[in-house]
Amino acid sequence: MKRLATAAALIPFITYIVIFSPFPVFAAVLTAIALLCFVEYCGIVAAHGIAKPGCLGYAAGLMVLLIPRADVAVIGGIALAAMAAGLRSRDLRSELPRCGALVLGVAYVFASWRCAIGLRALSPYWLFIAIALNWAGDSAAYFAGRAFGRHKLAPVISPGKTWEGAIASTFGSVLSCLLFAYFAMPGVSLAVVIVVSALANVAGQIGDLCESAFKRGAGLKDSGTMLPGHGGWLDRVDSTMFAVPVAYGLVALARMWNIGG
């Protein structure tokens, strides 16, 4: 019941923020979610016995998320700054894991959400699809997995997931996105919708497994406790943080090639 209540509260809020809110409101909410995700990521890092990214990680992440025209050079600069900051350390054996955790966290959390800004600039409806396809996919995977699940998808990482559930998740995402696009996005190519929703769903499932692997390696059940029934923010948006960059790249390519995206 807690899970359903949390979802019932979040879905209308996220729908408004993604599709209808002014950009400053959208950016503020996105920044808050990114920071909360990074807090939980830092907790997972610490549980692995690695030094938290600290203030440099937060500053670098906000720069990636918010500065205009951020590109790959920014990530390179962050990596160099992280290495330079480690020159004062007395424990040099800890520096490579610390630098790696900082750069990975900035790319994983803040660069993923930066793609949400880019995708919304192309179309808020496409961003809504990139987020909502995980909701539909999770529901389809749950019911199909319980009814037909026989073959384990990743038994070491997530014993409850099955190949049957994963396939149902992809089909559920594609069908729900086609239905939404048909009514809300006239003129968009349904073939593009199929490709984007299918590949973004697969990416989202990989993202869910990656976050589960991080937690299992750290001996944690959830990334946090802020969302009753869901755990933490990372537990709720781990799929989205993989799906949004994939959707953004594909929609941008479709626009560039003028094929109905």
N, C-alpha and C positions, 0 to 999 in steps of 0.2 A: 504493500500500500504506500509506503514512503516513496518508493521508486516511481510509482504512478503519479503521486501528488507532486513530486519534484518535476517530472516531465510535463505535467499539466500546467505548471506555473512557468516553466522555461519556454515552452514552444510558442505561445503567443508573444512573449517578450522578445525572443530571438527573431520571430517573423517580423515584428515591427522594426526592430533595430536594423535588420538586414535590408528590408525592402523599402520602408517608408521613412525612416528617420533622417534628419539632416546629417551631412557628413561629419560635423564636429561631434555630434552625439554618437554616431557610429564609431568614430575614431576613439572617443573616450572609453566607450564600452569595450572595444577591441583591445585597447591598451590595458585596461583593468584585467581582462581575461588572460591576456598574455603574461602579465606580471604574476597573477595567481598561479598560472601553469608553471612559470619559472620558479616560483617559491617551492612548489611541490617537486619539480625536477631537482632542485638543490637538495631537498630532503632525501630523494632517492640516491643522489650522488654521495651524500654523507653516509647513508646506510651501507654503501659499498666500501666505505673506508677511505674515500677520496675527499680532499678539501673542497668545500663549496666554492663556486665561482665568485661569490662576494660582490662588492660594489662594482667592480670592473665588469662583471657579467651583466648586471642590471643596466649599467650605463651603455655598454656595447649593444645590448639587446634593444634598448629604446632608440638608439641611433639607427639600427637596421630597420626597425619598425616605422619610424616616423620621419627620417630626413628625406627630402625630395631626391628623386633620381638615385636612390641607393643601388649599387651594383656589386658585382663579385669582388671588386677591389676593396670594398668596405670589410667584407669577411676576411680578406687577406690581411688588412691592416689590424683587425681585431686579433688575429692569430699572432702577429708580430708583437703587438702590445702585451698579450698574455705571456708570451715567452720572455719579453724584456722584464715584465713585472716579477718573474721568477728568479731573476739574477740575485736578488737579495735574500733568497731562501737559504736556511742552514741545512735543510733536508733536501738535497738535490734529487734523491730518488723519487720524491713525491711530485716533482715538477711536471714530468711528462703526463701522468694521469690528470693532474690539475688543469694543465693547459688543454688537454684533449676534452675534458669534461666541460670546460668553459666554452670552447669553440663549438662543440657539438650542441650544447644547450642553446646557444645563441641561434645557431642555424635551425635546430629542431623546433624551437618554440617561436622565436621572433621572426625568422625568415619565412616560416610557414604562414604566420598570420599576416605578414607583409603581402603575401600572395592574395590574401582575402581582400586587401585594399585594391590591388590591381584588378581582381576579378569583379569586384563591385563597380569599379570604374567602367568596365566593359558592359556589365549588366547586373543590377541587383538580383534579377531573377536567376541568372546563372549561379550567383553566389548562394542563393537560397537552395538551388538544386544541389550544389556541392555539399551543403550542410545537411539538408533533409534526406538525401539518399541514404545516409547512414542510419537515420531513424527507421526508415522503411526496411532497409537491409537487415538491421538487428532484429526487428520483429519477425521477418520472414525466416531468418536463420534460427531463431528460438523455437518457433512452432515446427518447422521442418526438421530441425535437429532432434526434437523430442519425439516426433512421430516416425522419422525414417533414419535417423542418424545411426550409422553402424561403423563407419571408418573414421578413425581419429585423424584430425588435421595436424595437430602439433601436440602430441601427448605430454611431452616434457614441459612445454611452456603453458599450455592451456588445455587440460585434459577433457574439458567439457565440449570443446569445439570439434565438429565433424566436417568431412568433405561435403556431405549432403547438405548440412546447414550453410556452408560457404557458398555452394552453388545456388541454393535457394535465396541467399542474401543478394547475390548478383542479379538474379531474375527479379526479385522484389524491388530492388533499386531501379532497375531499368523500367519496369512497368509503371512504377509510381512517378518516375521522372517524365516518362512519355505522357502520362495522363496530365501532369501539371503543365508541361510544355504545350500540349494541345490546346488547353484553355487559356493559359496565361501568357504564352509567347507565340502569337500567330506570326507566321512567316519564317520561324526558325526551322532548320532542316531536322526532321525526326531522325534521320540517319546519324547526324552529328550528336543528337541527344543520346542515342543508343550507345555510340562509341564513348562519349564522355562519361556517361553514367556507369557503364560497365567497367571501364578502366579505373575511374575514380573509386568505385566500390572495391575493386581488387586492391588498390592502393590503401584504401581505408582498412581493409581487413589485415593487411600487412602491418599497418600502423598500430592496430590494436594488439597484434602479436608482439611487436617490438616493445611496446610499453609494458606488456605482461612479462616479457623476458627481463626487462630492467628491474621490475618489482620482484620477480621470483629470484633473480640473482642477489637482490638485497634482502631477501627474506621478508618482504612486505606483502600484505594482502591488497591494500589500496594505497593510492598516492596521497590521499588526504581524507578529510571527513566533512568537508564543507557542503557537500550535496547529499542529503539523506537518501539512502537507498542506492546511490551511485558511487559513493566514495568521494574522490576528489575531482577537481576540474580536469586533470589529465585523464582520469578514468572515463570521463564523459566525452572528451573531445579528442582522444588519441587517434581515432579513425579520421576525424575531420582534418587534423593537422597533416595527414598524408593525402587525403582526398582533394583538398582545396588547391595545393600546388599543381597536382596533375590536371585537375579541371581547368585551372587558369592557363596552363601551357597549351592544352588542347584547344580551348576556346580561342585563345590568341592566334594559334596557327590557323584555325578555321576562318577567323576574320581576315588574317593576312592573305590566305589563299582564296578568299571570297567564296566559300562553299556553304553559306547558310548558317553560320554560327551567331 
